[in-house]
Structure formats: C-alpha cells, structure tokens
Amino acid sequence: MAGETRRRGADLEEALLEAAWQELVAVGYARFTFEGVAARAGTSRPVIYRRWPQRSDLAVAAVRHFSRSDLFEWPDTGSFRDDLVALLREVSARRLSLVALFSVQMGGFFEETGTTPGELRDQFLAERKRPFGFDVIVQRAIERGEIDPERLTPRIAALPGDLLRHELLMTMKPVSEEAIAEIVDDIFLPLVTKSR
C-alpha cells in the first residue's frame, strides 16, 4: 500500500511479540496459533515461523517480551517496610494479567513442553538484565540494619511474592491494601527483623 513502510528487524520483532502477547491473553495457549498472531500483527505465518519454529517458542518469547516491557521503578522510601508494601502494591496492580495467564490459560503449554510455571519463572529471572526489585530493596534494608540477613533463607525471601501470587490466583483481582499489610507486617517482617 502507498505510504506504508515495511517493518523490519527490531520493529518487526516488537510488533510480532506484542501481537503474540495479545493473542495469548485473548485466547489462551490452547487456541494460540501462528495464524492468529499473523492476523493480529498484519503479517504472514512464514515471517513468524522464521523466528519461532514452534508455537511454544513464540509463547515463551511473548511472555518474556511482556515481562521486559512492563518494568517499573523500585520504591525507595527509606524504610524497608514501606518499600516492600509499595513493591507488592505495584506488582499486584501490574502483574495480574500475567498471573491469570499462567494459572488459567497456559495449562496446555506446560503439558506440551513438560515444564512447570516455576521452571518458566526461574528461566525468566535468570535472564533478567537487572536485579529483581525485591532483591534491591532487601539489600538496602540489610545495609541499613533493618533486617537480619542470616534469617533470610531462600524460602523466607520468596514468601512475600508467593503469598501475593496466591492472593492474585485466588481472587483474580488486585490484592487489597489490608492483605498486603498483613503479608508484610504480620507474616514477613517478624521472620526477618533482628531480635531486639
């Protein structure tokens, strides 16, 4: 068509991944097809096949694209408690679609690929170019002497995120302020705060 420029390289890949993410959210993995993504992106199936030969590859790339494009600033209030509340509030508001996708619409993907949600999450975390926000605010809290690093085992460190995900999965709504405060004040902080 006159006046249209053909997308190439990074612009084309960005458009394809955005279309794939939208298609995945709209129809779930069971009905996720190259045809659907091509129609949404306004391109042809061979253009997609050349980059991602399997639909599972395309689905993973779409989720990875969403995770990279939905970055947010880490809170720095000067207080570990307030930083953690702010971080959980932000994750709750912005990651609901990702949690819903993994829990409701990706069952076929995990069955087809033999992976688990935890393995896919670990893969994404390992590929991050910058540290996860929780790690940043924890390090600052350790430096300020607010928490005891010896009490921060991997399982305890995962607890706020695990509890938040559980709330998101159970309600399919952003987590309430009361629940976030309970996760932080009643459950997590008593486990990691230095004994007086």
VOPAGU-2260 file (C-alpha; in pm, 1 decimal, decimal comma):
REM VOPAGU-2260
SITE   aa  ch    i         X         Y         Z
SITE  MET   A    0       0,0       0,0       0,0
SITE  ALA   A    1     118,0     350,3     -80,1
SITE  GLY   A    2     261,9     540,6     211,2
SITE  GLU   A    3     315,5     232,3     431,7
SITE  THR   A    4     664,4     135,9     536,5
SITE  ARG   A    5     754,6    -224,4     571,3
SITE  ARG   A    6     855,4    -320,7     924,8
SITE  ARG   A    7    1193,7    -483,7     959,5
SITE  GLY   A    8    1436,2    -601,3    1224,0
SITE  ALA   A    9    1365,4    -489,2    1579,1
SITE  ASP   A   10    1046,8    -302,0    1480,6
SITE  LEU   A   11     901,7    -612,2    1319,2
SITE  GLU   A   12    1002,1    -836,1    1608,4
SITE  GLU   A   13     847,4    -593,7    1858,6
SITE  ALA   A   14     520,5    -591,3    1661,0
SITE  LEU   A   15     516,1    -970,9    1637,4
SITE  LEU   A   16     580,0   -1019,4    2008,7
SITE  GLU   A   17     317,5    -763,1    2104,6
SITE  ALA   A   18      66,5    -937,2    1877,1
SITE  ALA   A   19     163,2   -1275,7    2022,5
SITE  TRP   A   20     116,3   -1147,8    2378,5
SITE  GLN   A   21    -225,4   -1001,9    2293,2
SITE  GLU   A   22    -329,3   -1325,0    2123,3
SITE  LEU   A   23    -211,0   -1537,6    2414,6
SITE  VAL   A   24    -406,4   -1328,1    2664,1
SITE  ALA   A   25    -715,2   -1321,8    2439,9
SITE  VAL   A   26    -740,9   -1690,7    2351,2
SITE  GLY   A   27    -507,5   -1880,8    2585,5
SITE  TYR   A   28    -242,7   -2130,2    2484,3
SITE  ALA   A   29    -491,8   -2397,9    2377,8
SITE  ARG   A   30    -611,3   -2179,1    2087,8
SITE  PHE   A   31    -285,5   -1988,1    2036,0
SITE  THR   A   32    -185,4   -2022,3    1668,8
SITE  PHE   A   33      60,0   -1873,0    1422,0
SITE  GLU   A   34    -240,5   -1778,7    1208,5
SITE  GLY   A   35    -397,6   -1578,7    1490,7
SITE  VAL   A   36     -74,5   -1397,4    1568,3
SITE  ALA   A   37     -10,9   -1325,8    1198,3
SITE  ALA   A   38    -360,2   -1181,0    1156,9
SITE  ARG   A   39    -319,9    -965,9    1467,6
SITE  ALA   A   40      25,0    -843,4    1352,6
SITE  GLY   A   41     -83,4    -786,8     991,5
SITE  THR   A   42     180,8   -1020,9     852,2
SITE  SER   A   43     217,3   -1377,6     722,8
SITE  ARG   A   44     282,4   -1704,3     903,1
SITE  PRO   A   45     624,2   -1762,5     736,4
SITE  VAL   A   46     750,9   -1433,4     883,1
SITE  ILE   A   47     674,2   -1571,9    1230,9
SITE  TYR   A   48     795,7   -1928,5    1160,7
SITE  ARG   A   49    1139,3   -1796,8    1060,1
SITE  ARG   A   50    1186,5   -1653,0    1409,6
SITE  TRP   A   51     999,4   -1905,9    1624,0
SITE  PRO   A   52     963,6   -2250,4    1466,0
SITE  GLN   A   53     737,4   -2385,9    1744,4
SITE  ARG   A   54     432,6   -2218,0    1893,4
SITE  SER   A   55     573,5   -2290,1    2241,5
SITE  ASP   A   56     883,3   -2085,1    2145,1
SITE  LEU   A   57     660,3   -1798,4    2037,4
SITE  ALA   A   58     453,5   -1817,7    2357,8
SITE  VAL   A   59     766,1   -1804,2    2575,6
SITE  ALA   A   60     903,1   -1512,9    2372,6
SITE  ALA   A   61     570,2   -1328,0    2410,6
SITE  VAL   A   62     565,8   -1373,3    2789,0
SITE  ARG   A   63     931,4   -1270,0    2807,9
SITE  HIS   A   64     851,8    -962,5    2596,2
SITE  PHE   A   65     569,1    -863,2    2830,8
SITE  SER   A   66     790,0    -910,0    3137,9
SITE  ARG   A   67    1066,7    -694,3    2988,1
SITE  SER   A   68     834,2    -421,3    2863,4
SITE  ASP   A   69     639,6    -389,2    3189,7
SITE  LEU   A   70     928,4    -279,0    3411,2
SITE  PHE   A   71     871,5     -30,7    3688,7
SITE  GLU   A   72    1085,9     166,9    3925,2
SITE  TRP   A   73    1172,0      13,4    4259,7
SITE  PRO   A   74    1046,6     205,6    4558,7
SITE  ASP   A   75    1299,1     382,5    4781,2
SITE  THR   A   76    1112,5     533,8    5075,4
SITE  GLY   A   77    1396,8     494,8    5325,8
SITE  SER   A   78    1205,6     219,4    5508,0
SITE  PHE   A   79    1214,2    -150,0    5420,7
SITE  ARG   A   80     856,2    -194,6    5536,1
SITE  ASP   A   81     727,6      88,4    5317,3
SITE  ASP   A   82     941,8     -18,3    5019,9
SITE  LEU   A   83     803,2    -371,2    5041,4
SITE  VAL   A   84     441,8    -253,5    5068,9
SITE  ALA   A   85     491,8     -24,9    4767,3
SITE  LEU   A   86     656,1    -303,0    4564,2
SITE  LEU   A   87     381,2    -556,0    4642,1
SITE  ARG   A   88     114,5    -297,2    4560,2
SITE  GLU   A   89     278,0    -228,9    4222,4
SITE  VAL   A   90     326,3    -596,8    4139,5
SITE  SER   A   91     -34,3    -668,0    4233,6
SITE  ALA   A   92    -166,0    -394,7    4006,7
SITE  ARG   A   93      56,0    -468,0    3709,2
SITE  ARG   A   94     109,4    -843,5    3706,5
SITE  LEU   A   95    -248,7    -967,7    3740,9
SITE  SER   A   96    -272,3   -1042,7    3367,7
SITE  LEU   A   97      48,2   -1247,9    3382,3
SITE  VAL   A   98     -65,1   -1447,0    3686,8
SITE  ALA   A   99    -405,5   -1509,0    3527,5
SITE  LEU   A  100    -243,2   -1622,3    3205,0
SITE  PHE   A  101     -11,1   -1867,7    3380,9
SITE  SER   A  102    -280,2   -2011,4    3603,9
SITE  VAL   A  103    -575,8   -2032,8    3370,3
SITE  GLN   A  104    -460,5   -2025,7    3010,2
SITE  MET   A  105    -118,3   -2190,7    2996,8
SITE  GLY   A  106    -204,1   -2543,6    3112,9
SITE  GLY   A  107    -163,2   -2681,1    2760,7
SITE  PHE   A  108     178,9   -2518,7    2730,0
SITE  PHE   A  109     308,3   -2684,1    3046,5
SITE  GLU   A  110     166,7   -3019,8    2939,4
SITE  GLU   A  111     310,0   -2987,4    2586,8
SITE  THR   A  112     657,1   -2876,1    2695,4
SITE  GLY   A  113     686,2   -3076,8    3017,1
SITE  THR   A  114     774,2   -2763,3    3214,3
SITE  THR   A  115     616,0   -2610,2    3521,6
SITE  PRO   A  116     521,5   -2248,8    3597,5
SITE  GLY   A  117     807,4   -2237,7    3849,2
SITE  GLU   A  118    1063,0   -2354,0    3591,6
SITE  LEU   A  119     945,4   -2096,0    3339,9
SITE  ARG   A  120     956,8   -1821,8    3604,9
SITE  ASP   A  121    1309,3   -1926,4    3709,3
SITE  GLN   A  122    1420,6   -1912,9    3346,0
SITE  PHE   A  123    1288,6   -1556,9    3310,1
SITE  LEU   A  124    1450,0   -1446,0    3634,3
SITE  ALA   A  125    1785,3   -1595,0    3529,1
SITE  GLU   A  126    1771,9   -1396,0    3203,9
SITE  ARG   A  127    1698,6   -1059,3    3366,7
SITE  LYS   A  128    1943,3    -786,5    3279,0
SITE  ARG   A  129    1881,9    -604,5    3608,5
SITE  PRO   A  130    1812,5    -744,4    3955,0
SITE  PHE   A  131    1457,2    -809,1    4069,6
SITE  GLY   A  132    1312,4    -520,9    4272,6
SITE  PHE   A  133    1276,9    -730,5    4586,1
SITE  ASP   A  134    1649,3    -808,5    4584,9
SITE  VAL   A  135    1731,5    -438,5    4557,9
SITE  ILE   A  136    1511,2    -332,0    4849,1
SITE  VAL   A  137    1632,5    -624,6    5061,8
SITE  GLN   A  138    1995,7    -527,6    5002,0
SITE  ARG   A  139    1922,1    -170,3    5104,4
SITE  ALA   A  140    1743,1    -293,8    5418,3
SITE  ILE   A  141    2041,2    -513,4    5510,7
SITE  GLU   A  142    2276,8    -217,5    5463,7
SITE  ARG   A  143    2054,5      -2,9    5688,5
SITE  GLY   A  144    2043,7    -279,6    5950,4
SITE  GLU   A  145    1665,9    -321,7    5926,3
SITE  ILE   A  146    1668,1    -696,0    5865,7
SITE  ASP   A  147    1890,7    -984,2    5966,7
SITE  PRO   A  148    2043,9   -1145,3    5654,4
SITE  GLU   A  149    2103,5   -1468,2    5848,0
SITE  ARG   A  150    1729,0   -1508,3    5893,3
SITE  LEU   A  151    1659,8   -1450,6    5523,3
SITE  THR   A  152    1661,3   -1804,1    5382,4
SITE  PRO   A  153    1561,8   -1853,1    5015,8
SITE  ARG   A  154    1219,2   -1984,7    5121,0
SITE  ILE   A  155    1155,8   -1691,4    5354,6
SITE  ALA   A  156    1277,4   -1444,2    5090,7
SITE  ALA   A  157    1024,7   -1590,0    4844,3
SITE  LEU   A  158     737,7   -1564,6    5092,5
SITE  PRO   A  159     602,3   -1213,8    5013,3
SITE  GLY   A  160     589,6   -1286,3    4639,8
SITE  ASP   A  161     444,6   -1633,1    4692,1
SITE  LEU   A  162     170,3   -1502,0    4920,2
SITE  LEU   A  163      90,8   -1218,0    4680,5
SITE  ARG   A  164      65,7   -1461,2    4386,0
SITE  HIS   A  165    -160,9   -1685,1    4590,8
SITE  GLU   A  166    -395,0   -1392,7    4661,6
SITE  LEU   A  167    -395,9   -1294,9    4293,2
SITE  LEU   A  168    -471,8   -1653,0    4189,4
SITE  MET   A  169    -749,7   -1698,1    4442,8
SITE  THR   A  170    -930,5   -1372,5    4369,3
SITE  MET   A  171    -822,7   -1278,5    4015,1
SITE  LYS   A  172    -823,7    -918,5    4142,6
SITE  PRO   A  173    -552,4    -683,8    4265,6
SITE  VAL   A  174    -460,6    -767,4    4625,1
SITE  SER   A  175    -621,8    -545,0    4888,4
SITE  GLU   A  176    -422,0    -299,7    5096,5
SITE  GLU   A  177    -521,3    -495,5    5407,2
SITE  ALA   A  178    -386,5    -822,6    5266,3
SITE  ILE   A  179     -60,5    -657,4    5158,6
SITE  ALA   A  180     -15,6    -505,9    5505,1
SITE  GLU   A  181     -83,9    -845,4    5663,3
SITE  ILE   A  182     171,9   -1018,1    5437,6
SITE  VAL   A  183     435,0    -759,5    5528,2
SITE  ASP   A  184     361,3    -676,6    5893,4
SITE  ASP   A  185     217,6    -996,5    6036,0
SITE  ILE   A  186     397,3   -1263,7    5836,2
SITE  PHE   A  187     719,0   -1148,8    5669,3
SITE  LEU   A  188     876,5    -880,7    5887,9
SITE  PRO   A  189     860,7   -1085,6    6210,7
SITE  LEU   A  190    1059,5   -1357,7    6029,7
SITE  VAL   A  191    1343,5   -1133,0    5913,5
SITE  THR   A  192    1365,2    -849,8    6164,7
SITE  LYS   A  193    1659,1    -859,7    6400,3
SITE  SER   A  194    1571,4    -968,8    6751,9
SITE  ARG   A  195    1589,2    -680,4    6997,7
